[in-house]
Amino acid sequence: MADPKGFLTTGREVAPTRPVEERVKDWNEVYVPGSLLPIVSKQAGRCMDCGIPFCHNGCPLGNLIPEWNDYAYREDWTAASERLHATNNFPEFTGRLCPAPCESACVLAINQPAVTIKNVEVSVIDKAWDSGDVTPQPPDRLSGKTVAVIGSGPAGLAAAQQLTRAGHTVAVYERADRIGGLLRYGIPEFKMEKSHINRRIEQMRAEGTKFRTEIEIGRDIDATKLRKRYDAVVIAAGATVSRDLPVPGRELNGIHFAMEYLPLANKVREGDLTVSPISAQGKHVVVIGGGDTGADCVGTAHRQGAASVTQLEIMPRPGEERAPHQPWPTFPMLYKVTSAHEEGGERVYSVSTTRFEGDEHGDVRYLHLIEVEFKDGKPAQKPGTERRIPAQLVTLAMGFTGTDQANGLVEQFGLELDERGNIARDADFATNVPGVYVAGDAGRGQSLIVWAIAEGRSAARGVDRYLTGASELPAPIRPTDRALTV
C-alpha cells in the first residue's frame, strides 16, 4: 500500500489547465506543462490498495492500478511504467482521452472524490518517455506467418503491436494519409497532440510492424485478394458511419458531420492546409450532440474564432451527483464540464431539431428547435416551445451507426453481421470467414478507447492461436463483455 493514511490526509487535486484566454489562441494541450509531477505522487498515495480493487472491474484492460499507484507514490517511475505497460499498449492515449470508468469504480469514490487515476497514468507514461524507458520490443524470432490489420485506430494498433511482438510479420492498412485513425483525425490537437501518436508509431516500426497508408481495403485492394496474400486478417476499421439527421433543410450548405469538420482542422495542424475549408471563423455555430465528439467540435470552433457556439442535446441535463439508479461502481451519467465547455458557448438540453432554414444562396442561416420531454423512454415534443437560433455552421455529432459497408469490405469478405449491424464474431473474435478476425468498434459498435485497446489485445490472442495452435498473449475481455450498467 502506498500511503496508509493518504486517502484521509490528502484531498483530490487534478491537473491545472492553462487560462482560457491563452489556450483558445493555440492548439496545444490545455493542461499546464509539467504541472502534474509535483502533485502526482501524493495523489497516487490516496489509493487504498483495496482488497477487491473495483477499478480493475471498471477498466476493461484490467489495468493494475493499485500497483502502479504504489510505484508512483514511491517515485519508482521505471517500475510504474512496467506495470502500466503490462496491460495497456498505449497509456499516453488512454491517460488523455479515456473518460476514466476506473475512477467511477474506485472504492474511495463511494463517499469521497476518486483517486486521480488518469492523471497518475499519464504522468507515469510521460515520465517513461522522457526517461527513455519506452523502447522497441522486437520479437526474439519470427514465426513465418503474416497478418494484415485493416485500420490503424487504437484497436488496430494494439492488435498489430501484440502480433508483431509474438513474432508474426504484420502490415497495417489505413485508408487515410497518416496512421492513427480517429486518434489522428477525430481527436483535436488540444486534447492530444499528435506527437504522442508519432513516437509510438516509430516504436512499432522499430519492432517490425509495417504501415501502408492511403489504401482502402474494398476499394483499392479487393478483400479476397488481401485474404489470399496473408495468413490472417484483423478487421479494425471502426464504426465510421455517422448518424444523420433527416429533417427539412438538411441539404443546405454549412451542415456537416463532425467527422467531416474535425479532420480538416487537424490537417491544418499537420500543415496540409493553410485554412480549413469548413471553418467556424466569424460564424454562429451549432453543435448537435452532447457527447465527447460534440465537445471536440465546440473546442475547435472556439479556436477558429466562432462568433457564438451552441451545443444541443436531446436528453435532459444530467445531475452533478450519482443518481440512485446508477449506484457505485457503475459508470454514471453526470453533468461534465470539459475544457471546451470552460472556454464558452451555451449548452441547451431537452431539445430536438425540427428543421433548418437557409438563405437565397442555399446556405444554412437558422436552426429551428423544440423542447422535448421523455415519456416511456421516448422524447415527446412540447407544443408552444418552438424557436429558432442563428446557425451558419452546423456540425452533427450524434454518434456512429456501424462500420462502413459502402467500400465493399464486408461484401467482398462475405462477412456475417449481428443483429445490430456489427461484424459478427465468435469467442475468439473470429468471423465466419476462416482466418479473418474483427476487433474494436467494427465488431462491438461505438465504444471507448479502453475497450478498443482491450479488443485489439484479445483479438491478437485469437489470431496467434489460429496461426500457431497456442498463445501466451493476454485476452483481457471476451467479445460479449460489456461495461457494468444498471
Secondary structure, 3 states (H helix, E strand, C coil): CCCCCHHHHCCCCCCCECCHHHHCCCCCCCECCCCCHHHHHHHHCCCCCCCCCHHHHHCCCCCCHHHHHHHHHCCCHHHHHHHHHCCCCCHHHHHHHCCCHHHHCCHHHHCCCCCCHHHHHHHHHHHHHHHCCCCCCCCCCCCCCEEEEECCCHHHHHHHHHHHHCCCEEEEEECCCCCCCHHHHCCCCCCCCCHHHHHHHHHHHHHCCEEEECCCECCCECHHHHHHHCCEEEECCCCCEECCCCCCCCCCECEEEHHHHHHHHHHHHHCCCCCCCCCCCCCEEEEECCCHHHHHHHHHHHHCCCCEEEEEECCCCCCCCCCCCCCCCCCCCCCCCCHHHHCCCEEEECEEEEEEEECCCCEEEEEEEEEEEEECCEEEECCCCCEEEECCEEEECCCEEECCCCCCHHHHHCCCECCCCCECCCCCCECCCCCEEECCHHHHCCCCHHHHHHHHHHHHHHHHHHHHCCCCCCCCCCCCCCCCCC
